[in-house]
């Protein structure tokens, strides 16, 4: 098992009020599988993703990533796990505007001191269909092309799991369909677990498992 989340509860304090965002959520994710977490805005989807990725810690409960309890690791150790074993794709792309498509994909490889960064980044951009966009800056790319760069960057370090938070949210229907196909193609090709947080029913239906979040509770 890749990720085991047990009895996660997340509360935040706003002024004098305590708000429960997630309540007693348990979820297992295996290597190579695809899982969708769907729900309306404000249902706690992104909060759950942040806990699974070690970006935040639960109020109670724990997340075990490949046998390691993320609660017991400091931020530096959690950051090392994220840098090497976890990929992210967001709704807003988050590309660096002063770097070309190729340089954006090379960045995580260089940060991790991986060899042949340019060669590997080039191969990934080819896999996402951007052979002729290597030296274009984000402002010169369409939304769909920017998301393809973001996906290539997410797969650059060969992560064990890819977390996609509303990856089609800023795209038109036709472009979204292309991005969905691409995500699942790479999921199968690289045997990377894919966890999609989405309100897009088409994306959810493509996953092997779908979990619904409502009122902070996970409904299978």
N, C-alpha and C positions, 0 to 999 in steps of 0.2 A: 504494500500500500504506500502511495506517495504522500498523501496528506490525510491526516485524521483530525477532524475538528470535533471536540467533545464539549457539549453543554455550554456553548458560548453565550454569554450575556454581556451586553454593552450598555452602560448607562453614562449619561453626561449630565453635568450640573449647569443649569442656566439660572443665574441669580440664586433664588432660594428654592428653585424647583429642580427635581431630579427627573430626567426623561429617559425611559428605557427604549433604546433603538432596536436592540435584538434581545430575544428572550429564549434561553435554553435551546440553542441551535446546534445540532450535530450533523456532520456531513463527512463522508469519505470520498476521496478521489484517487483513482488508480492511474498508473502510468499509461499514457497513450489514449485514454478515453476522453470523450467530450461531454461536458456538463453545462447546462444552462441554468442560470438563476434569474427568474423573471418576476416582475412585480411592478406595481405603479410607482411613480416618482415619490420618494420619501419613505419607501417601504423598508429601507435598510440594505439594499443590494450592494451599494458601493462600500458601505461600512463593513459588510461581511467580506467583501473582496479584500479590503485593507487588512482585516484580521488574518485571513488565510495567507496573505503575502507577507505578513510580519511588518507591515507598515504601521500598524497600531496594535495595541495589546488589549485583550478583553478585560472587562471588569471581573468576571469569573469565567471558569472554563479554560481550555487550553487548545493549542494547535500544535500537532506533532508533524513535523516535516522531515521525512526520511529518518524517522526515529529520534529526531531532536525536538525537544520541547521549546518552542520559540519563546515562551514566557521566561525560561531560565537563561536566555542569552541576552547579552547587552546589545545596544543598538549597533555597535560596530560589527559584531558577529552576525546579527540579522542582516545588516547591509551587505556583508560578504556573500551570504547565501543568495540574496536578491540579485547581486551583480553577476553571479556565475550560473545560477540555477533557475532564475525566474525571469520571464519576459513580460512586458506590459504593452498593451495597445489601448489608447484612449480615444474618446470621441473627438478631442481637439488636436490630435496628431502630435503636438509637443515636439516638433522638429526645431533644431537650432537654425535661425534665419540666416546667420552668417556662414553656414556650412553648406556645401553642395549635397546632393542626394548621396553620393558616394562617401563623402566625409561624415555625414550623419550616421551612416551604417557602420563605418569604420570605428566610430568613437568608442562604443562599448568594448570592441576588440582591443583597441589601444589602451583603454583604461585597465583592462585585465592582462595587459602585456602578452597578448596572443600573437603568434607569428603569422606572417602572410596576411595581415589585416586587409590590405587593398585587394588581394586576390579573392579572399573569401567574401568581402563585401560586394565585389563585382559579380560573383557567382549568385549571391542572394538577390541582387537587383535584377539579374537576368531571370531568375526563377519567378519573380513577381511581375515580369513583363516590362521592365524599365531599362532595357539595354541602351536605348538612345537618350536617356535622361541622367546619365551618371553625373554630368557637370552642371546640371541645372540647380538653381537655388529654390527653396520652398515657394517663394513668391512667383516663380516661373512655372509652377506645377499646379494642376487642377486639384480639387479636394480629393478625388479618388486616387490620383497619383501620389499625393502627400501621404495618404493612408497606406499605400503600398510601400512607400519608403519606411514608414513607421513599422509596418509588419516585418519587412526585411531586417530592420534594426533589432526588433524584438527577438528574432530567431538567430541573430548573429552569434551569440555565445552558446548556442545549442542548449537552451534551457530545458529543464525537466518539465516545466509547466508554463503555459502562457495564459495570463489573465487579460481578458479583453472587456473593457468597460464601455458599453454602448458604442462598439466600433463602427456601427453604421449610422449613428445618430445624426451626423452632419452631412449625410450623403443622400442624393436622390435615389429613387427606387432602383433604377437600372444599375447605377454605380454600386449601390449597396449589394445587389445580387452578385456582382463580380467579386467584391471584397469577401463576401461570405464563402463563395466557391474557393477563393484563394486561401482563406483561413483553414478550411477543412482539407484542402490539398496538402498544405504544409503540415498540418496536424498529423496526417497519415504518413507523409513522406519522412518526417523527422521523428515520428512516434512521440511527440510532445503532448502531454495532457493539455486540453483546452478548456478553460473555464470562462464562459461568456456571461456577463451581467448585461441584461438587455430587457427592453420592453417590446422588441421586434419579434412577433410570433414566427416569422419565417426563419429567422436565425435560431430561435428556440427549438423549432421542430427538427432542425438538422442535427441537433445534439443527441447523443445516445441516451442521456438522462435529462429530465427537466424537473427542477424544484421551484416551487412558488413561494415567494415571501409575501406575507400579509400580516400587518400589525406586529412586525418583529418576530413572527413565528415562521418556521420553514415547514411547508406543506409538500409532501412528496406526491 
